[in-house]
Amino acid sequence: MDSNSTDTREIRKFGLVVFIFFGALCALGVWRQRPVPTYLFGSLWLLGVCFLLVPNRARPVYEGWLKCAHFIGRTITVVMLTLTYFLVITPSAWLKRLFGGRPLPVRPDPEAASYWVEREEAAQPRERFLKRF
């Protein structure tokens, strides 16, 4: 079963979550005497009731809900990864270069035949490769 399952059991489980979550938000809106959250979350709470009681008739709404959720998830993922790259990784690379660090330990040398580094001893003992854990 994949995450896009539309069988009756999955719709009812989702309906229970919607029923509890939006029901609590609707109750909070009633308690704080806020009409907009009350109507908004109350209508979503009724949608959860529909998912619980008549899941087969609510299947198209559930499928639309899933499509919207997947679109929002993909969009947020791209935005967050882009922001992370440009606001974290790029400035840290600039700071590293500003203070003399280089991402690679060698400078390009057009006359070098190879950048191979000879070792006097093994980087790790042989026993470490034989018994890993």
Secondary structure per residue as TSV (DSSP state, phi and psi in degrees):
chain	resnum	aa	ss	phi	psi
A	1	M	-	360.0	133.4
A	2	D	-	-100.0	180.0
A	3	S	T	-74.2	-9.0
A	4	N	T	-101.1	23.8
A	5	S	-	-65.9	135.5
A	6	T	-	-120.2	29.5
A	7	D	-	-75.6	163.2
A	8	T	H	-59.8	-39.0
A	9	R	H	-63.9	-43.3
A	10	E	H	-65.8	-38.7
A	11	I	H	-65.3	-39.6
A	12	R	H	-67.3	-40.8
A	13	K	H	-61.0	-44.0
A	14	F	H	-63.5	-40.4
A	15	G	H	-61.4	-36.8
A	16	L	H	-65.5	-42.3
A	17	V	H	-63.7	-45.5
A	18	V	H	-63.1	-42.5
A	19	F	H	-58.4	-48.1
A	20	I	H	-71.0	-49.1
A	21	F	H	-64.5	-54.4
A	22	F	H	-74.4	-25.1
A	23	G	H	-64.9	-41.0
A	24	A	H	-66.2	-41.2
A	25	L	H	-66.7	-36.8
A	26	C	H	-65.7	-43.3
A	27	A	H	-62.6	-37.7
A	28	L	H	-64.3	-40.1
A	29	G	H	-64.5	-39.8
A	30	V	H	-65.4	-44.0
A	31	W	H	-64.6	-38.6
A	32	R	T	-87.9	0.1
A	33	Q	T	58.3	49.9
A	34	R	-	-111.4	113.8
A	35	P	H	-71.2	-38.3
A	36	V	H	-64.6	-51.7
A	37	P	H	-62.0	-33.8
A	38	T	H	-62.8	-48.1
A	39	Y	H	-68.9	-42.6
A	40	L	H	-63.6	-54.6
A	41	F	H	-72.5	-26.6
A	42	G	H	-66.1	-40.9
A	43	S	H	-68.1	-37.5
A	44	L	H	-69.1	-32.4
A	45	W	H	-64.2	-41.6
A	46	L	H	-63.9	-34.1
A	47	L	H	-63.3	-39.6
A	48	G	H	-62.7	-37.5
A	49	V	H	-62.7	-42.1
A	50	C	H	-62.5	-41.6
A	51	F	H	-61.6	-35.3
A	52	L	H	-75.6	-44.3
A	53	L	H	-87.7	-40.4
A	54	V	-	-129.6	70.6
A	55	P	T	-65.2	-30.9
A	56	N	T	-69.7	-36.5
A	57	R	T	-77.1	-23.6
A	58	A	T	-92.1	2.8
A	59	R	H	-57.8	-43.9
A	60	P	H	-61.6	-36.9
A	61	V	H	-66.5	-41.3
A	62	Y	H	-62.7	-43.4
A	63	E	H	-64.7	-39.9
A	64	G	H	-64.0	-40.3
A	65	W	H	-59.9	-44.7
A	66	L	H	-63.3	-42.0
A	67	K	H	-63.4	-42.5
A	68	C	H	-63.6	-42.3
A	69	A	H	-64.0	-40.4
A	70	H	H	-67.6	-39.0
A	71	F	H	-63.5	-45.9
A	72	I	H	-62.6	-40.9
A	73	G	H	-62.9	-44.1
A	74	R	H	-64.3	-41.8
A	75	T	H	-63.9	-47.2
A	76	I	H	-63.0	-38.3
A	77	T	H	-61.9	-46.8
A	78	V	H	-63.4	-43.3
A	79	V	H	-63.8	-45.9
A	80	M	H	-66.0	-41.4
A	81	L	H	-66.6	-37.9
A	82	T	H	-65.5	-45.7
A	83	L	H	-62.7	-40.7
A	84	T	H	-61.3	-43.6
A	85	Y	I	-63.9	-48.8
A	86	F	I	-81.2	-23.9
A	87	L	I	-101.7	-15.2
A	88	V	I	-118.9	-56.2
A	89	I	I	-71.9	-46.2
A	90	T	H	-63.3	-48.7
A	91	P	H	-62.8	-35.1
A	92	S	H	-67.8	-34.9
A	93	A	H	-67.4	-39.5
A	94	W	H	-62.6	-43.4
A	95	L	H	-63.7	-40.0
A	96	K	H	-62.2	-43.8
A	97	R	H	-70.1	-34.4
A	98	L	H	-63.1	-37.8
A	99	F	T	-95.7	17.7
A	100	G	T	96.1	-1.4
A	101	G	-	-80.4	155.1
A	102	R	-	-126.6	144.2
A	103	P	S	-66.0	-30.6
A	104	L	S	-115.4	147.9
A	105	P	S	-74.1	-4.9
A	106	V	S	-125.9	154.2
A	107	R	-	-92.1	147.5
A	108	P	-	-60.1	130.9
A	109	D	-	-125.1	108.2
A	110	P	T	-66.6	-17.1
A	111	E	T	-92.6	-10.2
A	112	A	-	-75.2	135.9
A	113	A	S	-77.6	-32.3
A	114	S	-	-156.8	157.1
A	115	Y	-	-104.9	18.2
A	116	W	-	-64.2	134.5
A	117	V	-	-106.0	116.2
A	118	E	-	-75.0	141.4
A	119	R	-	-114.1	144.7
A	120	E	S	-80.3	-36.2
A	121	E	S	-131.4	166.4
A	122	A	-	-67.6	146.0
A	123	A	S	-66.1	-35.2
A	124	Q	S	-137.5	149.5
A	125	P	-	-67.7	153.4
A	126	R	H	-61.4	-33.5
A	127	E	H	-61.4	-30.4
A	128	R	H	-65.8	-32.6
A	129	F	H	-78.2	-29.8
A	130	L	H	-78.2	-40.3
A	131	K	S	-120.0	93.2
A	132	R	-	-73.8	-32.0
A	133	F	-	-125.3	360.0
